[in-house]
Structures are given as C-alpha cells and as structure tokens.
Amino acid sequence: MSETLKRLSAVIESRKLANGGDPDKSYVARLFQKGDDAILKKIGEEATETVLAAKDVRAGGDKSKLLYECADLWFHSMVMLAHFDLKPQDVLDELARREGISGIEEKASRG
C-alpha cells in the first residue's frame, strides 16, 4: 500500500472517538460522532460531484477538478472503511483477489 494511504489511514483511525478524536477540533471525528448515515451521505455527495467533474472533463473541462473530487471521494470512502473497522489494504487485497478474473465472471460468482 502506498505510504500516503498508510499515513492517511492512521490519521483517520486516530480521529475515532474511541481513540481520542475530538469532534470540536476534527472534521473526521465529527463525522464519526454523527454516525454512518452522515458518512454515507457524504460519500453520496462526493460520488455525485466526481461524476459531474468527469462529465465536465468529457466536455473539455479541467482535469484537476476531477482529481480533486476523486480525492474527496477516496478520502470519505476511507472514513467509511475505518468506521466499519476496515482498512485500505482490505480493498487492495480484494482487488488483488479479482486480478485476472473477468468482470463478467466475478459478477456471476456473487450469486
């Protein structure tokens, strides 16, 4: 896993209320305090903003805005993973598991 993801994951973990995160001083701690509905709502917002930014790029818009929105989506996804006691490495492991498997086959295997 990249060093950036490791560092960011550690910071997010440190913001959990059980680890001393302070909602008055930390945006992430505030999200954790609000619970999974707030975290999931934020992911929905960021996903929509990412899609809109991609459509703008398709129409000749600035790619840096797409990167910005994608970074927000990844960040909030990492907050969600931490909330459910998962790590970015778990996602990477799942991607590695799927490597070499056709997307059609993988989807069919889910039943």
Backbone as XML, in Angstrom:
<?xml version="1.0"?>
<chain id="A" units="angstrom">
  <residue number="1" name="MET">
    <atom name="N" x="0.858" y="-1.177" z="0.000"/>
    <atom name="CA" x="0.000" y="0.000" z="0.000"/>
    <atom name="C" x="0.897" y="1.232" z="0.000"/>
  </residue>
  <residue number="2" name="SER">
    <atom name="N" x="0.440" y="2.284" z="-0.645"/>
    <atom name="CA" x="1.252" y="3.495" z="-0.713"/>
    <atom name="C" x="1.441" y="4.095" z="0.681"/>
  </residue>
  <residue number="3" name="GLU">
    <atom name="N" x="2.548" y="4.770" z="0.847"/>
    <atom name="CA" x="2.827" y="5.423" z="2.127"/>
    <atom name="C" x="1.781" y="6.490" z="2.430"/>
  </residue>
  <residue number="4" name="THR">
    <atom name="N" x="1.306" y="7.166" z="1.401"/>
    <atom name="CA" x="0.286" y="8.197" z="1.601"/>
    <atom name="C" x="-0.981" y="7.582" z="2.171"/>
  </residue>
  <residue number="5" name="LEU">
    <atom name="N" x="-1.418" y="6.453" z="1.604"/>
    <atom name="CA" x="-2.621" y="5.796" z="2.126"/>
    <atom name="C" x="-2.404" y="5.308" z="3.558"/>
  </residue>
  <residue number="6" name="LYS">
    <atom name="N" x="-1.228" y="4.794" z="3.843"/>
    <atom name="CA" x="-0.931" y="4.332" z="5.204"/>
    <atom name="C" x="-1.013" y="5.482" z="6.202"/>
  </residue>
  <residue number="7" name="ARG">
    <atom name="N" x="-0.390" y="6.607" z="5.844"/>
    <atom name="CA" x="-0.399" y="7.765" z="6.757"/>
    <atom name="C" x="-1.823" y="8.290" z="6.942"/>
  </residue>
  <residue number="8" name="LEU">
    <atom name="N" x="-2.543" y="8.421" z="5.847"/>
    <atom name="CA" x="-3.904" y="8.944" z="5.925"/>
    <atom name="C" x="-4.800" y="8.006" z="6.732"/>
  </residue>
  <residue number="9" name="SER">
    <atom name="N" x="-4.643" y="6.713" z="6.515"/>
    <atom name="CA" x="-5.423" y="5.736" z="7.271"/>
    <atom name="C" x="-5.140" y="5.855" z="8.764"/>
  </residue>
  <residue number="10" name="ALA">
    <atom name="N" x="-3.881" y="6.031" z="9.127"/>
    <atom name="CA" x="-3.510" y="6.178" z="10.539"/>
    <atom name="C" x="-4.128" y="7.438" z="11.141"/>
  </residue>
  <residue number="11" name="VAL">
    <atom name="N" x="-4.126" y="8.526" z="10.395"/>
    <atom name="CA" x="-4.736" y="9.770" z="10.891"/>
    <atom name="C" x="-6.230" y="9.572" z="11.088"/>
  </residue>
  <residue number="12" name="ILE">
    <atom name="N" x="-6.888" y="8.951" z="10.112"/>
    <atom name="CA" x="-8.334" y="8.707" z="10.231"/>
    <atom name="C" x="-8.625" y="7.849" z="11.459"/>
  </residue>
  <residue number="13" name="GLU">
    <atom name="N" x="-7.852" y="6.799" z="11.654"/>
    <atom name="CA" x="-8.033" y="5.935" z="12.845"/>
    <atom name="C" x="-7.877" y="6.743" z="14.128"/>
  </residue>
  <residue number="14" name="SER">
    <atom name="N" x="-6.921" y="7.657" z="14.140"/>
    <atom name="CA" x="-6.683" y="8.460" z="15.348"/>
    <atom name="C" x="-7.833" y="9.410" z="15.640"/>
  </residue>
  <residue number="15" name="ARG">
    <atom name="N" x="-8.679" y="9.658" z="14.654"/>
    <atom name="CA" x="-9.807" y="10.576" z="14.836"/>
    <atom name="C" x="-11.060" y="9.875" z="15.359"/>
  </residue>
  <residue number="16" name="LYS">
    <atom name="N" x="-11.021" y="8.542" z="15.445"/>
    <atom name="CA" x="-12.153" y="7.839" z="16.033"/>
    <atom name="C" x="-12.327" y="8.301" z="17.475"/>
  </residue>
  <residue number="17" name="LEU">
    <atom name="N" x="-13.557" y="8.406" z="17.901"/>
    <atom name="CA" x="-13.837" y="8.870" z="19.257"/>
    <atom name="C" x="-13.164" y="7.970" z="20.285"/>
  </residue>
  <residue number="18" name="ALA">
    <atom name="N" x="-13.157" y="6.661" z="20.033"/>
    <atom name="CA" x="-12.538" y="5.704" z="20.954"/>
    <atom name="C" x="-11.027" y="5.884" z="21.047"/>
  </residue>
  <residue number="19" name="ASN">
    <atom name="N" x="-10.452" y="6.556" z="20.044"/>
    <atom name="CA" x="-9.002" y="6.794" z="20.033"/>
    <atom name="C" x="-8.662" y="8.228" z="20.426"/>
  </residue>
  <residue number="20" name="GLY">
    <atom name="N" x="-9.638" y="8.941" z="20.964"/>
    <atom name="CA" x="-9.391" y="10.297" z="21.437"/>
    <atom name="C" x="-9.731" y="11.390" z="20.453"/>
  </residue>
  <residue number="21" name="GLY">
    <atom name="N" x="-10.365" y="11.040" z="19.350"/>
    <atom name="CA" x="-10.757" y="12.062" z="18.385"/>
    <atom name="C" x="-11.724" y="13.062" z="19.004"/>
  </residue>
  <residue number="22" name="ASP">
    <atom name="N" x="-11.506" y="14.324" z="18.710"/>
    <atom name="CA" x="-12.306" y="15.400" z="19.297"/>
    <atom name="C" x="-13.154" y="16.057" z="18.208"/>
  </residue>
  <residue number="23" name="PRO">
    <atom name="N" x="-14.479" y="15.863" z="18.264"/>
    <atom name="CA" x="-15.358" y="16.447" z="17.244"/>
    <atom name="C" x="-15.323" y="17.973" z="17.171"/>
  </residue>
  <residue number="24" name="ASP">
    <atom name="N" x="-14.857" y="18.619" z="18.237"/>
    <atom name="CA" x="-14.754" y="20.079" z="18.209"/>
    <atom name="C" x="-13.520" y="20.554" z="17.450"/>
  </residue>
  <residue number="25" name="LYS">
    <atom name="N" x="-12.564" y="19.632" z="17.240"/>
    <atom name="CA" x="-11.307" y="20.007" z="16.585"/>
    <atom name="C" x="-11.054" y="19.276" z="15.281"/>
  </residue>
  <residue number="26" name="SER">
    <atom name="N" x="-11.842" y="18.243" z="14.990"/>
    <atom name="CA" x="-11.566" y="17.408" z="13.824"/>
    <atom name="C" x="-12.838" y="17.146" z="13.026"/>
  </residue>
  <residue number="27" name="TYR">
    <atom name="N" x="-12.770" y="17.450" z="11.731"/>
    <atom name="CA" x="-13.874" y="17.163" z="10.820"/>
    <atom name="C" x="-14.186" y="15.663" z="10.812"/>
  </residue>
  <residue number="28" name="VAL">
    <atom name="N" x="-13.147" y="14.828" z="10.770"/>
    <atom name="CA" x="-13.349" y="13.378" z="10.718"/>
    <atom name="C" x="-13.971" y="12.884" z="12.025"/>
  </residue>
  <residue number="29" name="ALA">
    <atom name="N" x="-13.496" y="13.361" z="13.147"/>
    <atom name="CA" x="-14.091" y="12.976" z="14.427"/>
    <atom name="C" x="-15.561" y="13.383" z="14.472"/>
  </residue>
  <residue number="30" name="ARG">
    <atom name="N" x="-15.871" y="14.528" z="13.897"/>
    <atom name="CA" x="-17.266" y="14.984" z="13.850"/>
    <atom name="C" x="-18.106" y="14.030" z="13.002"/>
  </residue>
  <residue number="31" name="LEU">
    <atom name="N" x="-17.555" y="13.576" z="11.858"/>
    <atom name="CA" x="-18.270" y="12.597" z="11.033"/>
    <atom name="C" x="-18.502" y="11.304" z="11.812"/>
  </residue>
  <residue number="32" name="PHE">
    <atom name="N" x="-17.453" y="10.823" z="12.495"/>
    <atom name="CA" x="-17.599" y="9.608" z="13.293"/>
    <atom name="C" x="-18.686" y="9.791" z="14.355"/>
  </residue>
  <residue number="33" name="GLN">
    <atom name="N" x="-18.718" y="10.958" z="14.976"/>
    <atom name="CA" x="-19.716" y="11.231" z="16.014"/>
    <atom name="C" x="-21.133" y="11.194" z="15.428"/>
  </residue>
  <residue number="34" name="LYS">
    <atom name="N" x="-21.294" y="11.716" z="14.223"/>
    <atom name="CA" x="-22.616" y="11.747" z="13.590"/>
    <atom name="C" x="-23.077" y="10.364" z="13.164"/>
  </residue>
  <residue number="35" name="GLY">
    <atom name="N" x="-22.138" y="9.458" z="12.925"/>
    <atom name="CA" x="-22.509" y="8.085" z="12.597"/>
    <atom name="C" x="-22.483" y="7.771" z="11.114"/>
  </residue>
  <residue number="36" name="ASP">
    <atom name="N" x="-22.819" y="6.511" z="10.831"/>
    <atom name="CA" x="-22.654" y="6.042" z="9.460"/>
    <atom name="C" x="-23.588" y="6.720" z="8.467"/>
  </residue>
  <residue number="37" name="ASP">
    <atom name="N" x="-24.775" y="7.143" z="8.884"/>
    <atom name="CA" x="-25.653" y="7.833" z="7.928"/>
    <atom name="C" x="-25.000" y="9.107" z="7.398"/>
  </residue>
  <residue number="38" name="ALA">
    <atom name="N" x="-24.357" y="9.864" z="8.263"/>
    <atom name="CA" x="-23.676" y="11.088" z="7.830"/>
    <atom name="C" x="-22.496" y="10.766" z="6.926"/>
  </residue>
  <residue number="39" name="ILE">
    <atom name="N" x="-21.763" y="9.721" z="7.262"/>
    <atom name="CA" x="-20.622" y="9.325" z="6.443"/>
    <atom name="C" x="-21.096" y="8.869" z="5.070"/>
  </residue>
  <residue number="40" name="LEU">
    <atom name="N" x="-22.136" y="8.050" z="5.035"/>
    <atom name="CA" x="-22.656" y="7.543" z="3.765"/>
    <atom name="C" x="-23.249" y="8.665" z="2.919"/>
  </residue>
  <residue number="41" name="LYS">
    <atom name="N" x="-23.917" y="9.598" z="3.555"/>
    <atom name="CA" x="-24.458" y="10.751" z="2.824"/>
    <atom name="C" x="-23.322" y="11.531" z="2.170"/>
  </residue>
  <residue number="42" name="LYS">
    <atom name="N" x="-22.232" y="11.716" z="2.898"/>
    <atom name="CA" x="-21.085" y="12.454" z="2.362"/>
    <atom name="C" x="-20.491" y="11.715" z="1.168"/>
  </residue>
  <residue number="43" name="ILE">
    <atom name="N" x="-20.413" y="10.398" z="1.236"/>
    <atom name="CA" x="-19.896" y="9.630" z="0.099"/>
    <atom name="C" x="-20.805" y="9.816" z="-1.113"/>
  </residue>
  <residue number="44" name="GLY">
    <atom name="N" x="-22.109" y="9.799" z="-0.898"/>
    <atom name="CA" x="-23.041" y="10.034" z="-1.999"/>
    <atom name="C" x="-22.824" y="11.401" z="-2.641"/>
  </residue>
  <residue number="45" name="GLU">
    <atom name="N" x="-22.629" y="12.409" z="-1.814"/>
    <atom name="CA" x="-22.372" y="13.758" z="-2.328"/>
    <atom name="C" x="-21.078" y="13.793" z="-3.136"/>
  </residue>
  <residue number="46" name="GLU">
    <atom name="N" x="-20.046" y="13.185" z="-2.577"/>
    <atom name="CA" x="-18.744" y="13.201" z="-3.258"/>
    <atom name="C" x="-18.780" y="12.385" z="-4.550"/>
  </residue>
  <residue number="47" name="ALA">
    <atom name="N" x="-19.510" y="11.279" z="-4.548"/>
    <atom name="CA" x="-19.637" y="10.471" z="-5.766"/>
    <atom name="C" x="-20.331" y="11.276" z="-6.859"/>
  </residue>
  <residue number="48" name="THR">
    <atom name="N" x="-21.376" y="11.991" z="-6.494"/>
    <atom name="CA" x="-22.086" y="12.827" z="-7.466"/>
    <atom name="C" x="-21.172" y="13.924" z="-8.005"/>
  </residue>
  <residue number="49" name="GLU">
    <atom name="N" x="-20.427" y="14.568" z="-7.123"/>
    <atom name="CA" x="-19.505" y="15.621" z="-7.559"/>
    <atom name="C" x="-18.411" y="15.057" z="-8.471"/>
  </residue>
  <residue number="50" name="THR">
    <atom name="N" x="-17.973" y="13.827" z="-8.198"/>
    <atom name="CA" x="-16.957" y="13.195" z="-9.044"/>
    <atom name="C" x="-17.520" y="12.915" z="-10.433"/>
  </residue>
  <residue number="51" name="VAL">
    <atom name="N" x="-18.731" y="12.400" z="-10.484"/>
    <atom name="CA" x="-19.373" y="12.129" z="-11.782"/>
    <atom name="C" x="-19.545" y="13.427" z="-12.565"/>
  </residue>
  <residue number="52" name="LEU">
    <atom name="N" x="-19.994" y="14.468" z="-11.911"/>
    <atom name="CA" x="-20.188" y="15.753" z="-12.600"/>
    <atom name="C" x="-18.857" y="16.309" z="-13.101"/>
  </residue>
  <residue number="53" name="ALA">
    <atom name="N" x="-17.814" y="16.177" z="-12.314"/>
    <atom name="CA" x="-16.489" y="16.648" z="-12.737"/>
    <atom name="C" x="-15.997" y="15.848" z="-13.943"/>
  </residue>
  <residue number="54" name="ALA">
    <atom name="N" x="-16.255" y="14.538" z="-13.948"/>
    <atom name="CA" x="-15.856" y="13.697" z="-15.091"/>
    <atom name="C" x="-16.617" y="14.109" z="-16.346"/>
  </residue>
  <residue number="55" name="LYS">
    <atom name="N" x="-17.885" y="14.429" z="-16.198"/>
    <atom name="CA" x="-18.668" y="14.895" z="-17.351"/>
    <atom name="C" x="-18.123" y="16.221" z="-17.870"/>
  </residue>
  <residue number="56" name="ASP">
    <atom name="N" x="-17.683" y="17.078" z="-16.951"/>
    <atom name="CA" x="-17.075" y="18.338" z="-17.369"/>
    <atom name="C" x="-15.789" y="18.086" z="-18.154"/>
  </residue>
  <residue number="57" name="VAL">
    <atom name="N" x="-14.970" y="17.135" z="-17.689"/>
    <atom name="CA" x="-13.734" y="16.796" z="-18.400"/>
    <atom name="C" x="-14.066" y="16.264" z="-19.786"/>
  </residue>
  <residue number="58" name="ARG">
    <atom name="N" x="-15.075" y="15.428" z="-19.866"/>
    <atom name="CA" x="-15.506" y="14.890" z="-21.159"/>
    <atom name="C" x="-15.856" y="16.018" z="-22.130"/>
  </residue>
  <residue number="59" name="ALA">
    <atom name="N" x="-16.358" y="17.115" z="-21.593"/>
    <atom name="CA" x="-16.744" y="18.260" z="-22.410"/>
    <atom name="C" x="-15.605" y="19.273" z="-22.554"/>
  </residue>
  <residue number="60" name="GLY">
    <atom name="N" x="-14.379" y="18.855" z="-22.171"/>
    <atom name="CA" x="-13.226" y="19.730" z="-22.324"/>
    <atom name="C" x="-12.834" y="20.492" z="-21.078"/>
  </residue>
  <residue number="61" name="GLY">
    <atom name="N" x="-13.447" y="20.156" z="-19.954"/>
    <atom name="CA" x="-13.167" y="20.856" z="-18.700"/>
    <atom name="C" x="-11.825" y="20.491" z="-18.089"/>
  </residue>
  <residue number="62" name="ASP">
    <atom name="N" x="-11.543" y="21.112" z="-16.975"/>
    <atom name="CA" x="-10.276" y="20.999" z="-16.261"/>
    <atom name="C" x="-10.160" y="19.659" z="-15.528"/>
  </residue>
  <residue number="63" name="LYS">
    <atom name="N" x="-9.149" y="18.862" z="-15.896"/>
    <atom name="CA" x="-8.948" y="17.553" z="-15.272"/>
    <atom name="C" x="-8.586" y="17.663" z="-13.797"/>
  </residue>
  <residue number="64" name="SER">
    <atom name="N" x="-8.003" y="18.780" z="-13.396"/>
    <atom name="CA" x="-7.611" y="18.914" z="-11.992"/>
    <atom name="C" x="-8.843" y="18.904" z="-11.082"/>
  </residue>
  <residue number="65" name="LYS">
    <atom name="N" x="-9.969" y="19.377" z="-11.562"/>
    <atom name="CA" x="-11.198" y="19.346" z="-10.760"/>
    <atom name="C" x="-11.668" y="17.911" z="-10.554"/>
  </residue>
  <residue number="66" name="LEU">
    <atom name="N" x="-11.474" y="17.074" z="-11.570"/>
    <atom name="CA" x="-11.821" y="15.662" z="-11.430"/>
    <atom name="C" x="-10.920" y="14.995" z="-10.391"/>
  </residue>
  <residue number="67" name="LEU">
    <atom name="N" x="-9.634" y="15.286" z="-10.433"/>
    <atom name="CA" x="-8.714" y="14.734" z="-9.436"/>
    <atom name="C" x="-9.102" y="15.174" z="-8.028"/>
  </residue>
  <residue number="68" name="TYR">
    <atom name="N" x="-9.456" y="16.436" z="-7.881"/>
    <atom name="CA" x="-9.852" y="16.978" z="-6.583"/>
    <atom name="C" x="-11.066" y="16.231" z="-6.037"/>
  </residue>
  <residue number="69" name="GLU">
    <atom name="N" x="-12.076" y="16.061" z="-6.888"/>
    <atom name="CA" x="-13.300" y="15.389" z="-6.440"/>
    <atom name="C" x="-13.055" y="13.908" z="-6.175"/>
  </residue>
  <residue number="70" name="CYS">
    <atom name="N" x="-12.229" y="13.284" z="-6.988"/>
    <atom name="CA" x="-11.905" y="11.874" z="-6.776"/>
    <atom name="C" x="-11.152" y="11.699" z="-5.450"/>
  </residue>
  <residue number="71" name="ALA">
    <atom name="N" x="-10.257" y="12.616" z="-5.151"/>
    <atom name="CA" x="-9.541" y="12.568" z="-3.869"/>
    <atom name="C" x="-10.529" y="12.690" z="-2.704"/>
  </residue>
  <residue number="72" name="ASP">
    <atom name="N" x="-11.507" y="13.583" z="-2.834"/>
    <atom name="CA" x="-12.534" y="13.708" z="-1.788"/>
    <atom name="C" x="-13.309" y="12.403" z="-1.631"/>
  </residue>
  <residue number="73" name="LEU">
    <atom name="N" x="-13.650" y="11.775" z="-2.759"/>
    <atom name="CA" x="-14.393" y="10.516" z="-2.712"/>
    <atom name="C" x="-13.568" y="9.421" z="-2.044"/>
  </residue>
  <residue number="74" name="TRP">
    <atom name="N" x="-12.298" y="9.316" z="-2.426"/>
    <atom name="CA" x="-11.427" y="8.316" z="-1.803"/>
    <atom name="C" x="-11.308" y="8.576" z="-0.304"/>
  </residue>
  <residue number="75" name="PHE">
    <atom name="N" x="-11.098" y="9.836" z="0.066"/>
    <atom name="CA" x="-10.943" y="10.190" z="1.479"/>
    <atom name="C" x="-12.167" y="9.763" z="2.279"/>
  </residue>
  <residue number="76" name="HIS">
    <atom name="N" x="-13.343" y="10.145" z="1.815"/>
    <atom name="CA" x="-14.553" y="9.821" z="2.557"/>
    <atom name="C" x="-14.824" y="8.317" z="2.543"/>
  </residue>
  <residue number="77" name="SER">
    <atom name="N" x="-14.412" y="7.634" z="1.494"/>
    <atom name="CA" x="-14.514" y="6.170" z="1.475"/>
    <atom name="C" x="-13.606" y="5.565" z="2.540"/>
  </residue>
  <residue number="78" name="MET">
    <atom name="N" x="-12.444" y="6.156" z="2.736"/>
    <atom name="CA" x="-11.540" y="5.675" z="3.786"/>
    <atom name="C" x="-12.140" y="5.909" z="5.169"/>
  </residue>
  <residue number="79" name="VAL">
    <atom name="N" x="-12.837" y="7.016" z="5.346"/>
    <atom name="CA" x="-13.520" y="7.274" z="6.622"/>
    <atom name="C" x="-14.578" y="6.196" z="6.845"/>
  </residue>
  <residue number="80" name="MET">
    <atom name="N" x="-15.338" y="5.868" z="5.794"/>
    <atom name="CA" x="-16.354" y="4.824" z="5.902"/>
    <atom name="C" x="-15.714" y="3.479" z="6.261"/>
  </residue>
  <residue number="81" name="LEU">
    <atom name="N" x="-14.632" y="3.126" z="5.575"/>
    <atom name="CA" x="-13.949" y="1.866" z="5.875"/>
    <atom name="C" x="-13.535" y="1.826" z="7.342"/>
  </residue>
  <residue number="82" name="ALA">
    <atom name="N" x="-12.937" y="2.908" z="7.825"/>
    <atom name="CA" x="-12.496" y="2.963" z="9.221"/>
    <atom name="C" x="-13.679" y="2.821" z="10.171"/>
  </residue>
  <residue number="83" name="HIS">
    <atom name="N" x="-14.794" y="3.442" z="9.819"/>
    <atom name="CA" x="-15.987" y="3.351" z="10.667"/>
    <atom name="C" x="-16.416" y="1.896" z="10.846"/>
  </residue>
  <residue number="84" name="PHE">
    <atom name="N" x="-16.250" y="1.115" z="9.791"/>
    <atom name="CA" x="-16.634" y="-0.300" z="9.832"/>
    <atom name="C" x="-15.431" y="-1.213" z="10.106"/>
  </residue>
  <residue number="85" name="ASP">
    <atom name="N" x="-14.383" y="-0.636" z="10.682"/>
    <atom name="CA" x="-13.174" y="-1.376" z="11.077"/>
    <atom name="C" x="-12.526" y="-2.128" z="9.916"/>
  </residue>
  <residue number="86" name="LEU">
    <atom name="N" x="-12.493" y="-1.482" z="8.763"/>
    <atom name="CA" x="-11.793" y="-1.994" z="7.586"/>
    <atom name="C" x="-10.666" y="-1.036" z="7.244"/>
  </residue>
  <residue number="87" name="LYS">
    <atom name="N" x="-9.711" y="-1.518" z="6.481"/>
    <atom name="CA" x="-8.538" y="-0.728" z="6.106"/>
    <atom name="C" x="-8.430" y="-0.637" z="4.588"/>
  </residue>
  <residue number="88" name="PRO">
    <atom name="N" x="-7.725" y="0.367" z="4.092"/>
    <atom name="CA" x="-7.482" y="0.437" z="2.644"/>
    <atom name="C" x="-6.824" y="-0.844" z="2.120"/>
  </residue>
  <residue number="89" name="GLN">
    <atom name="N" x="-5.983" y="-1.457" z="2.934"/>
    <atom name="CA" x="-5.335" y="-2.692" z="2.497"/>
    <atom name="C" x="-6.357" y="-3.788" z="2.211"/>
  </residue>
  <residue number="90" name="ASP">
    <atom name="N" x="-7.467" y="-3.780" z="2.933"/>
    <atom name="CA" x="-8.518" y="-4.760" z="2.677"/>
    <atom name="C" x="-9.088" y="-4.592" z="1.263"/>
  </residue>
  <residue number="91" name="VAL">
    <atom name="N" x="-9.236" y="-3.355" z="0.831"/>
    <atom name="CA" x="-9.721" y="-3.085" z="-0.529"/>
    <atom name="C" x="-8.670" y="-3.530" z="-1.543"/>
  </residue>
  <residue number="92" name="LEU">
    <atom name="N" x="-7.415" y="-3.215" z="-1.268"/>
    <atom name="CA" x="-6.342" y="-3.638" z="-2.175"/>
    <atom name="C" x="-6.266" y="-5.158" z="-2.263"/>
  </residue>
  <residue number="93" name="ASP">
    <atom name="N" x="-6.456" y="-5.829" z="-1.138"/>
    <atom name="CA" x="-6.455" y="-7.292" z="-1.142"/>
    <atom name="C" x="-7.602" y="-7.839" z="-1.990"/>
  </residue>
  <residue number="94" name="GLU">
    <atom name="N" x="-8.755" y="-7.210" z="-1.898"/>
    <atom name="CA" x="-9.900" y="-7.641" z="-2.705"/>
    <atom name="C" x="-9.629" y="-7.418" z="-4.190"/>
  </residue>
  <residue number="95" name="LEU">
    <atom name="N" x="-9.032" y="-6.284" z="-4.530"/>
    <atom name="CA" x="-8.680" y="-6.039" z="-5.923"/>
    <atom name="C" x="-7.667" y="-7.064" z="-6.428"/>
  </residue>
  <residue number="96" name="ALA">
    <atom name="N" x="-6.708" y="-7.401" z="-5.580"/>
    <atom name="CA" x="-5.714" y="-8.411" z="-5.947"/>
    <atom name="C" x="-6.384" y="-9.766" z="-6.152"/>
  </residue>
  <residue number="97" name="ARG">
    <atom name="N" x="-7.355" y="-10.084" z="-5.315"/>
    <atom name="CA" x="-8.075" y="-11.345" z="-5.451"/>
    <atom name="C" x="-8.777" y="-11.424" z="-6.799"/>
  </residue>
  <residue number="98" name="ARG">
    <atom name="N" x="-9.288" y="-10.296" z="-7.255"/>
    <atom name="CA" x="-10.034" y="-10.245" z="-8.515"/>
    <atom name="C" x="-9.136" y="-10.175" z="-9.745"/>
  </residue>
  <residue number="99" name="GLU">
    <atom name="N" x="-7.872" y="-9.897" z="-9.531"/>
    <atom name="CA" x="-6.958" y="-9.730" z="-10.655"/>
    <atom name="C" x="-6.949" y="-10.991" z="-11.514"/>
  </residue>
  <residue number="100" name="GLY">
    <atom name="N" x="-7.092" y="-10.789" z="-12.810"/>
    <atom name="CA" x="-7.080" y="-11.902" z="-13.743"/>
    <atom name="C" x="-8.434" y="-12.572" z="-13.906"/>
  </residue>
  <residue number="101" name="ILE">
    <atom name="N" x="-9.430" y="-12.094" z="-13.158"/>
    <atom name="CA" x="-10.785" y="-12.634" z="-13.285"/>
    <atom name="C" x="-11.598" y="-11.650" z="-14.108"/>
  </residue>
  <residue number="102" name="SER">
    <atom name="N" x="-12.266" y="-12.147" z="-15.106"/>
    <atom name="CA" x="-13.118" y="-11.281" z="-15.923"/>
    <atom name="C" x="-14.183" y="-10.643" z="-15.048"/>
  </residue>
  <residue number="103" name="GLY">
    <atom name="N" x="-14.499" y="-9.391" z="-15.309"/>
    <atom name="CA" x="-15.545" y="-8.706" z="-14.563"/>
    <atom name="C" x="-16.877" y="-9.413" z="-14.679"/>
  </residue>
  <residue number="104" name="ILE">
    <atom name="N" x="-17.138" y="-9.996" z="-15.838"/>
    <atom name="CA" x="-18.387" y="-10.733" z="-16.044"/>
    <atom name="C" x="-18.390" y="-11.985" z="-15.159"/>
  </residue>
  <residue number="105" name="GLU">
    <atom name="N" x="-17.259" y="-12.697" z="-15.122"/>
    <atom name="CA" x="-17.174" y="-13.889" z="-14.274"/>
    <atom name="C" x="-17.280" y="-13.524" z="-12.796"/>
  </residue>
  <residue number="106" name="GLU">
    <atom name="N" x="-16.605" y="-12.453" z="-12.392"/>
    <atom name="CA" x="-16.622" y="-12.045" z="-10.989"/>
    <atom name="C" x="-18.033" y="-11.709" z="-10.555"/>
  </residue>
  <residue number="107" name="LYS">
    <atom name="N" x="-18.746" y="-10.976" z="-11.386"/>
    <atom name="CA" x="-20.113" y="-10.592" z="-11.036"/>
    <atom name="C" x="-21.003" y="-11.821" z="-10.954"/>
  </residue>
  <residue number="108" name="ALA">
    <atom name="N" x="-20.834" y="-12.772" z="-11.875"/>
    <atom name="CA" x="-21.642" y="-14.002" z="-11.877"/>
    <atom name="C" x="-21.364" y="-14.847" z="-10.629"/>
  </residue>
  <residue number="109" name="SER">
    <atom name="N" x="-20.138" y="-14.779" z="-10.103"/>
    <atom name="CA" x="-19.786" y="-15.603" z="-8.940"/>
    <atom name="C" x="-20.446" y="-15.111" z="-7.660"/>
  </residue>
  <residue number="110" name="ARG">
    <atom name="N" x="-20.973" y="-13.903" z="-7.674"/>
    <atom name="CA" x="-21.601" y="-13.345" z="-6.461"/>
    <atom name="C" x="-22.940" y="-13.998" z="-6.168"/>
  </residue>
  <residue number="111" name="GLY">
    <atom name="N" x="-23.544" y="-14.610" z="-7.191"/>
    <atom name="CA" x="-24.830" y="-15.303" z="-6.968"/>
    <atom name="C" x="-25.915" y="-14.334" z="-6.866"/>
  </residue>
</chain>
